[in-house]
Amino acid sequence: MTWFFNSKERSFWTFQVGGWIGYGMVRTFHGMIAGWQLLEYLPVVLVTTFVGFLITIALRYFYRTVRNLSQPFIILAVFSASASLGAIFSAIETSILPFLIPNDEPYQGLQKLGNAMFESTVIFAWSAIYFGYHYYRGFQIQQERALKATAMAHQAQLKMLRYQLNPHFLFNTLNAISTLVLEKSEVDANRMLTKLSSFLRYTLVNQPTQRVTLDQELHALGLYLDIEKVRFQDRLILDFDIDERARDALIPSLILQPLIENAIKYAVAPSIDGGQIRLKATIANNRLLISIIDSGPGMEDPDHIVSKSGSGVGIVNTKERLKQIYTDDHQLQIRNLEPTGLGIFIEIPCERKKQP
């Protein structure tokens, strides 16, 4: 079945040929019941079957132009096409009968539409099979996409955990805690260990396919930034501008932290004076807009980021996760700013938890 439905052309021509062979058999059986001589009626069956075969091939190209439109329009198109083509089919059939059947009188006026009801029903059935196949295939694609998204998300989780919990981050954090202990700052050291523990628990508990509120994500981000603030102190300047309406909007868990860590690594750490990171979130036209702007030197080529042991890892992972979760219903733009700085701009649907 998978082999059959995976090819649209193979499926179409199988249905097309098989369906019209079935139509010919039904017409032959009908002619026999009506008392027609088989050899006399067979040319009529062959010709009408061929005409119907050609009509539905043309109909296929028409349906290709309308099948992505709204459902009411598709239903109207199917009924209109079935009725009109059924009438045309009947007119063609009754016009050629006198040439195929000896002594058959030519049909006049509305007599030519005598078989329109039957032919319209046949074309309607053909249309139902056509759209039924495409809806079934679309459903299969959605299922495959969902399975692929889950698999990709789990792979992304492993990559992100490796990136988030890289040895440098753990080493720097533990080194900072060790320094606090040596300086007899037990309270600060305990506070930092608590925040590290909470952040690690958050990264391990939340699945990559899970969506959390922006407020929850900001809480986890705060745990991470509190740790980094101990390292950089006044060199790390943070500016959060969060619209209250955006706080309960859903976003993929751990989607912001790799971008913030990227900004710290390349915009704050290399500078003696440190740097600033601005995070802004707002709602516009039922879309959640998030921007992360740093004061660093920017990127050499923000349009072509390569995932390797460099600044591209966190950004590439984020792009892949957004693509798998939202397909084409999202945007992620990366721009160098003037006179300096890098801006990452995310736009996703504004979704909220359903009330029980």
Beta strands, then each sheet from edge to edge (+ up, - down):
strand 1: 211-213
strand 2: 236-242
strand 3: 250-252
strand 4: 275-284
strand 5: 287-294
strand 6: 331-336
strand 7: 342-349
sheet 1: 1+ 3-
sheet 2: 2+ 4+ 5- 7+ 6-
end
